[in-house]
Amino acid sequence: MCRYGWEDITRITYLTSSIGEPISCLPDSVIPVSESEGAWLQKLEERISLFAYAVQLPDGKRGILLAIEIVNPESECPEDARIAREWGFVTSGDAWRFAETVLKKWREHGLRVFGGYATGPFGRHEIGAFVGFDEPDVLEKCVLADRLASEVDSVTV
């Protein structure tokens, strides 16, 4: 567990991206998803705005990670700074408060949450809500996670 109370996202193995293709910037040990797992990702593309990845947890449980990459507005990378401005982040503190607010909302609604620094396929701070493929209400939980994240105003948190 991270000191902030959510699970460490670096312990997750990313299987495929939201379009069901292997993530090319990851090592060659990409694990293929089953046809039914890929079908879930296809369904989600029509319903949510968050990044969706098929992932595997250390205990072998497979599911969907609905992720947000949190970009530092104080980054020396012009592209990162531009993305952060679009989100309304002025300082790194703004980005951190936004991440903590989203994670808190997800946890309050019973979702399993992950966070980490410089993680994920793109090496940025990333937060995510995990929904297992074996959960009976996969689509409903994913839509809920997406709605909760979109309700957080990045400028006023």
Secondary structure as UniProt FT lines:
FT   TURN            3..4
FT   STRAND          7..8
FT   HELIX           9..11
FT   STRAND          13..16
FT   TURN            18..19
FT   TURN            24..25
FT   HELIX           35..45
FT   TURN            46..47
FT   STRAND          51..56
FT   TURN            58..59
FT   STRAND          62..70
FT   TURN            73..74
FT   HELIX           78..87
FT   HELIX           92..108
FT   TURN            109..110
FT   STRAND          112..119
FT   TURN            120..123
FT   STRAND          124..132
FT   TURN            133..134
FT   TURN            136..137
FT   HELIX           138..150
FT   TURN            154..156
//
